[in-house]
Each structure stands twice: as C-alpha cells, then as structure tokens.
Amino acid sequence: MPYDRKILAIGHKRDVLEGAGEIVGRVLPQARLGLEPLDPFLMLDHFKMEPGGAGFPEHPHRGFEILTLVRDGWCSHHDNLGNEAKVTAGGMMRITAGKGMWHGEAGGAEAGHKTEGLQFWINLKKSQKGMAPSFQYAQDGDFPRNVQDQGRTQVKVLVGPGSPVGIVTPMLYVDVTIEILGRYEVDLPVSYQGFAYVLGGTARFPSDGSVASQNQVAVLGPGGGLVVENGGPETLNFLLAAGEPCREQVLWNGPFVD
C-alpha cells in the first residue's frame, strides 16, 4: 500500500460550555469543513474537570456511540440500564446509545491532578440506530501496545486489532507516542476518513508537508496509508482515528443523532 495519505485541513480546538457549567475544548466538528469529510465521526471534546466539579449530570443520547478516554484522574459512569463504572487514567468507556439511554458522568482526582479526558462521538448508520443500548469499559492495562521504528514509536490500540473495546463502525483509534526523530506508519483503507489530534509536540505529515502542533487537529484527506513524523524537538503524542463513512445525512438534534 502506498503511504500517500494527504491532509485536508488543520484546525484548532475552541472552548465551549457543556454539562453543568464545564468548559470543554471542542476539537470536532470544524465549522468551516462541516461533517462530511469526517464521516462517520461527529464530535471530539477535550475536557478537564476540577476535582469535585459539577461534571455532566444525567442526560439522554440516541443514535450514535461514545468513547470516553481518561488521560488523568478518573471518570465515573452510571446509566438507566444499571451500569456503573469508575475508569482511571489510561482507561476508556464505550456507550452504544442505539435507540436511546440516559447516563451521567463525574470526575475526580488521583494524586491531586485534575480529571482530563476526551469524549468522542461516532455515528451509527440509520439501520443501526434502533439497536439496543449497551455499555463497556476497559482499564489502561487491558489495551494492547506495539512498537515501530526501532522502539522510537509506541502505539496503544484503543479500537482495532487486539483491543477489548468493541464498536459497531469499522474503524481504528490509536494513541501514538513518537520520540525525537521517530516516525509512525499505518495502513488505512482508501475509503476511510478521519483525523489526528495532537496532544503534545509537533506532528509532520511528509506526504504533503503539513504540520500540526499541540491542540490542533489534522483532518485526513485522500490517499492510502499514513505516515506521521515527529516534527519538533520534543516527544510527540497524538490520537489517530480513521473509519468507514456512513455516507448518510446527519440529523443532529442536541444529544440525539437521527
């Protein structure tokens, strides 16, 4: 497979108010692009919560899936199906809202740190939106890791081969760390669309020379495989998501996607 995947655009996260007064960094959607180039992905929020903050009280969802990755502290979940969980740093929760469910989330500190995480919405096809809702979670040690480039690149598989987290949409979701002068290569189906969100450092995409730095998102354009290089003087850390588009109209009604 040629590693010729181009970058369509570079965007920035922006602060928005959510939940019970929590300020979150909205990475996606990028207003100037719309949803089509990111299909099947709907939204990505990078959130930080003060210990004991209001969090995100009970609210409904319908018609899509949610992945919540905890980077620091811990995040709890409860829902109307009777599920309860507390996920610590490095762990992730998956909600398939399907035909509809209620849930609430709260965060707390470990060793005095704020709760930090990313919540990621993935659309369901219309034929799947009536499926039964469900919940799943996994802790940090449950996820497979692999290395590339003589150990300079470490890849944590959040969704994909070997991951315990199952999701309806065919997709890959990985947490990648690249040391100085390192690089990452991944085969992606030509039909897949997605993005790379930089958590720290600078990412360079040699297929077209695009560069994205901390808190920026690189929206994937056309091509096959993707190469990412560490383009700066410090360790690079980013999330990469790529998946099969639904190619259906998105009817967004607040917490519902029909």
C-alpha positions as CSV (number, residue, x, y, z in Angstrom):
1,M,0.0,0.0,0.0
2,P,1.3,3.5,-0.8
3,Y,1.8,5.8,2.2
4,D,0.4,8.8,0.4
5,R,-2.5,10.0,2.6
6,K,-2.8,13.8,2.4
7,I,-4.1,16.3,5.0
8,L,-7.2,18.1,4.0
9,A,-7.1,20.8,6.7
10,I,-5.5,21.8,10.0
11,G,-8.0,23.1,12.7
12,H,-7.9,24.4,16.3
13,K,-10.0,23.4,19.3
14,R,-12.2,26.0,20.8
15,D,-13.7,26.4,24.3
16,V,-17.5,25.7,24.7
17,L,-19.8,25.3,27.8
18,E,-21.2,21.9,28.4
19,G,-22.8,19.8,31.2
20,A,-23.4,21.7,34.5
21,G,-21.1,24.6,33.5
22,E,-18.0,22.7,32.5
23,I,-15.8,24.3,29.9
24,V,-14.5,21.8,27.3
25,G,-12.2,22.1,24.3
26,R,-14.2,21.2,21.2
27,V,-11.9,19.7,18.6
28,L,-14.5,18.5,16.2
29,P,-16.6,19.4,14.3
30,Q,-14.7,22.1,12.5
31,A,-17.3,24.6,11.3
32,R,-15.6,25.5,8.0
33,L,-15.4,21.9,6.9
34,G,-18.7,20.5,8.1
35,L,-19.3,16.8,8.9
36,E,-18.9,15.2,5.5
37,P,-15.0,15.0,5.4
38,L,-15.0,13.5,8.9
39,D,-17.9,11.0,8.5
40,P,-18.5,8.7,10.5
41,F,-17.1,10.9,13.3
42,L,-19.4,13.6,14.8
43,M,-17.6,15.3,17.7
44,L,-14.4,15.2,19.8
45,D,-14.2,17.1,23.1
46,H,-11.0,17.5,25.1
47,F,-12.2,18.1,28.7
48,K,-10.7,19.0,32.0
49,M,-12.7,19.0,35.3
50,E,-11.7,20.3,38.7
51,P,-11.9,17.7,41.4
52,G,-15.4,17.8,42.9
53,G,-16.8,19.8,40.0
54,A,-20.3,19.6,38.7
55,G,-19.4,17.2,35.9
56,F,-22.1,16.1,33.5
57,P,-25.4,15.2,35.2
58,E,-27.8,12.7,33.8
59,H,-28.8,13.3,30.2
60,P,-30.1,11.3,27.2
61,H,-28.4,10.1,24.0
62,R,-29.7,8.3,20.9
63,G,-28.4,7.2,17.5
64,F,-24.6,7.0,17.9
65,E,-21.7,5.6,20.0
66,I,-19.5,7.4,22.5
67,L,-15.9,6.7,23.5
68,T,-14.6,8.4,26.6
69,L,-10.8,8.2,27.1
70,V,-9.5,9.2,30.5
71,R,-6.0,10.7,30.5
72,D,-5.7,11.9,34.1
73,G,-7.6,11.4,37.3
74,W,-10.7,9.2,37.0
75,C,-14.2,9.3,35.4
76,S,-17.3,7.6,36.7
77,H,-20.4,6.4,34.8
78,H,-23.9,5.4,35.7
79,D,-26.9,4.8,33.4
80,N,-30.6,3.8,33.3
81,L,-29.5,0.2,32.3
82,G,-28.0,-0.3,35.8
83,N,-24.3,0.0,34.6
84,E,-21.8,1.7,36.9
85,A,-18.1,2.1,36.4
86,K,-15.0,4.1,37.6
87,V,-12.3,4.3,35.0
88,T,-8.8,5.6,35.9
89,A,-6.1,7.2,33.8
90,G,-5.5,5.4,30.5
91,G,-8.9,3.6,30.6
92,M,-11.8,4.1,28.3
93,M,-15.6,3.7,28.3
94,R,-17.8,2.9,25.4
95,I,-21.5,3.7,25.1
96,T,-23.7,2.5,22.3
97,A,-26.7,4.7,22.7
98,G,-28.6,3.0,19.9
99,K,-32.4,3.5,20.4
100,G,-31.8,5.6,23.5
101,M,-30.4,5.7,27.0
102,W,-29.7,8.0,29.9
103,H,-26.3,8.4,31.6
104,G,-24.3,10.7,33.9
105,E,-20.6,11.3,34.4
106,A,-18.4,12.7,37.1
107,G,-14.7,13.1,37.5
108,G,-12.2,13.1,40.3
109,A,-8.5,13.4,41.1
110,E,-5.7,10.9,41.5
111,A,-2.6,12.3,43.3
112,G,-4.2,15.8,43.2
113,H,-4.5,16.0,39.4
114,K,-7.4,17.3,37.5
115,T,-9.6,14.9,35.6
116,E,-8.7,15.1,31.9
117,G,-10.1,13.1,29.0
118,L,-11.5,13.0,25.5
119,Q,-15.1,12.2,24.6
120,F,-15.6,11.0,21.0
121,W,-18.9,10.6,19.2
122,I,-19.1,8.1,16.3
123,N,-22.3,7.9,14.2
124,L,-24.4,4.8,13.5
125,K,-26.0,4.1,10.2
126,K,-29.7,4.6,10.1
127,S,-30.2,0.8,10.0
128,Q,-28.3,0.6,13.3
129,K,-29.9,3.5,15.2
130,G,-32.6,1.3,16.7
131,M,-30.3,-1.2,18.2
132,A,-30.3,-2.0,21.9
133,P,-28.1,0.4,24.0
134,S,-25.1,-1.0,25.8
135,F,-22.1,0.0,27.9
136,Q,-18.5,-1.3,28.2
137,Y,-15.3,-0.2,29.8
138,A,-11.6,-1.2,29.9
139,Q,-8.7,0.0,32.1
140,D,-5.3,1.1,30.9
141,G,-3.6,-2.3,31.2
142,D,-6.3,-4.0,29.1
143,F,-5.2,-2.3,25.9
144,P,-2.6,-3.8,23.6
145,R,0.6,-2.0,22.8
146,N,3.1,-2.3,19.9
147,V,6.2,-0.5,18.8
148,Q,7.6,0.8,15.5
149,D,10.8,2.4,14.2
150,Q,13.2,0.5,16.5
151,G,11.2,1.4,19.6
152,R,11.0,5.2,18.9
153,T,7.3,4.9,18.4
154,Q,4.8,3.4,20.8
155,V,1.2,2.6,19.8
156,K,-1.7,1.9,22.2
157,V,-4.6,0.3,20.4
158,L,-7.9,1.8,21.7
159,V,-10.1,0.4,19.0
160,G,-8.7,-2.0,16.5
161,P,-6.8,-5.4,16.4
162,G,-6.5,-6.8,19.9
163,S,-8.5,-4.1,21.7
164,P,-11.1,-5.4,24.2
165,V,-13.4,-2.5,23.3
166,G,-15.9,-3.4,20.6
167,I,-17.6,-0.8,18.4
168,V,-20.1,-1.1,15.6
169,T,-18.4,1.1,12.9
170,P,-15.3,-0.4,11.2
171,M,-12.5,1.9,12.5
172,L,-9.1,2.3,14.0
173,Y,-8.4,4.5,17.1
174,V,-4.9,4.6,18.5
175,D,-2.9,6.7,20.9
176,V,0.6,7.2,19.4
177,T,3.8,8.5,21.1
178,I,6.8,9.2,18.9
179,E,10.2,10.1,20.3
180,I,12.5,12.7,18.6
181,L,13.4,11.7,15.0
182,G,10.8,8.9,15.1
183,R,8.0,8.1,12.7
184,Y,4.8,6.1,12.5
185,E,3.3,4.3,9.6
186,V,-0.2,2.8,9.3
187,D,-2.2,1.1,6.5
188,L,-5.6,2.6,6.1
189,P,-8.3,1.6,3.6
190,V,-8.7,4.2,0.9
191,S,-12.4,4.6,1.9
192,Y,-11.6,5.6,5.5
193,Q,-11.9,9.1,6.7
194,G,-10.6,10.6,10.0
195,F,-8.2,12.8,11.8
196,A,-5.1,13.1,14.0
197,Y,-5.4,15.3,17.2
198,V,-2.1,16.4,18.7
199,L,-1.9,16.3,22.5
200,G,1.7,17.3,22.7
201,G,4.6,18.1,20.4
202,T,4.6,18.7,16.7
203,A,3.3,16.2,14.0
204,R,4.7,16.4,10.5
205,F,2.9,14.6,7.6
206,P,5.6,14.1,4.9
207,S,3.0,13.2,2.1
208,D,2.3,16.9,1.7
209,G,4.4,18.7,4.4
210,S,1.5,19.6,6.6
211,V,2.3,20.3,10.3
212,A,0.0,20.2,13.3
213,S,1.0,21.2,16.9
214,Q,-0.5,20.8,20.3
215,N,-4.3,21.3,20.4
216,Q,-4.5,21.2,16.7
217,V,-6.3,18.6,14.6
218,A,-5.2,17.4,11.2
219,V,-8.2,16.2,9.1
220,L,-7.2,13.4,6.8
221,G,-7.7,13.8,3.1
222,P,-7.5,11.3,0.2
223,G,-4.9,8.6,-0.1
224,G,-4.0,5.2,1.4
225,G,-1.5,4.6,4.2
226,L,-0.5,7.4,6.5
227,V,3.0,8.5,7.8
228,V,3.5,10.8,10.7
229,E,6.9,12.1,11.8
230,N,8.0,13.8,15.0
231,G,8.5,17.3,13.6
232,G,9.8,19.0,16.7
233,P,12.4,19.0,19.5
234,E,10.2,17.1,22.0
235,T,8.1,13.9,22.3
236,L,5.0,13.9,20.0
237,N,1.8,12.4,21.3
238,F,-1.4,12.3,19.2
239,L,-4.7,10.4,18.8
240,L,-5.5,9.0,15.3
241,A,-9.0,7.9,14.3
242,A,-10.0,6.6,10.9
243,G,-13.2,4.8,10.0
244,E,-15.6,3.7,7.3
245,P,-18.0,6.6,6.4
246,C,-21.8,6.1,6.8
247,R,-22.4,8.4,3.8
248,E,-25.9,9.3,5.1
249,Q,-27.5,12.6,6.1
250,V,-26.8,13.6,9.7
251,L,-29.9,14.8,11.6
252,W,-28.4,16.4,14.7
253,N,-30.9,17.2,17.5
254,G,-28.7,18.1,20.5
255,P,-27.9,14.8,22.3
256,F,-29.7,12.8,19.6
257,V,-28.4,12.0,16.1
258,D,-31.1,10.6,13.9
